[in-house]
Each structure stands twice: as C-alpha cells, then as structure tokens.
Amino acid sequence: MSEWIKIEDGLPKTTALNLVVAERRQPFIGYLKGGHWWMPTEEGSLLCPFWNEVTHWMPLPTPPQEDEG
C-alpha cells in the first residue's frame, strides 16, 4: 500500500479518486479539482465541507484481480 503524502509535499496530478484525511476526521474517498477537495456521491459530487483541513492523501490501491481458473 502507498504511503500517506503530506499536502505540503505535493498534490495529486489528476482528478483520480484518492484516500484523503483531514484534521481530526476519519479518512474518506475524494478527489482534488479546482484547488478544492470533492467527495463523490450517488447524485454527483459534493464539495468537501472541510476541504481546507485536509492534511494528507494517498492514491487508492489497485483492486484485487480475480483468479482465472
């Protein structure tokens, strides 16, 4: 699994989904767009209400592959 990346050390280069953590909050799935963190929802996307508190992020791991056999 990837290591957490501090916001000060770099930001995602794409709008791909990431695992994100903000101050005093549980990790959540989100993406960076337009300088703000967004959270996907069933209705579309929602601006993360604590986007300015994000401290770390990491790319989501690759899902497991099913064995062919």
N, C-alpha and C positions, 0 to 999 in steps of 0.2 A: 504494500500500500504506500502511496505517496506520503510525503511529509507535509505538515502544515506550512504554509508560506505566509509570512507577515506582510500586511498591506504595504508597509514601508519598503519591503524588499522587491515588490513587483505586483502587478495586477494581471488578471487573465487577458490574453491577447484576442480572444474571441468571445462570443456570447454563449458559448457552451455552458451547460449546467455544471455547477461546482458544489462541493460541500463547503459551507460557509459558517463561521462562528462570530458572534458579536459579543460585546461585553456583557457578562452575567446572563447569558442566554444559551439555550441548547443549540447544537448545530442544526442547520437547515439547508435545504437544497435551494440554490439561487443562481442568478447569472448577473453579470455586470453589463449595463448598457447605458450610455449617455452619462457616465460618471455616477450612476446610482445602482444599488443592488435591487433586483427584482425577484419575486417569488412566483413560480408557475402555479396556476390554479386551474380548475376544471373550466372556468369561464374565460380564461386568458391568462394575463399576468397582473400582478399586484405590486406596486411599489412597496418595497420592504419598509415597514414603519420605523425601523431602527437602522436604516441603511448607513447612517453616519457613525454607527457604533461598531461596524464590522472591523475586526482586528486581524483575522486570519482566513485563509481559504485553501482548498486543495482540489485538484481535478477528481471527478468521480472515478472510482476504479472500473476497470473493464468487467462487464458481467461474465459469469462463468459460461463456458461453451458446453453444450450437451454432447455427450459421447455418441458417436455414430457406431452402432453395433448391435 
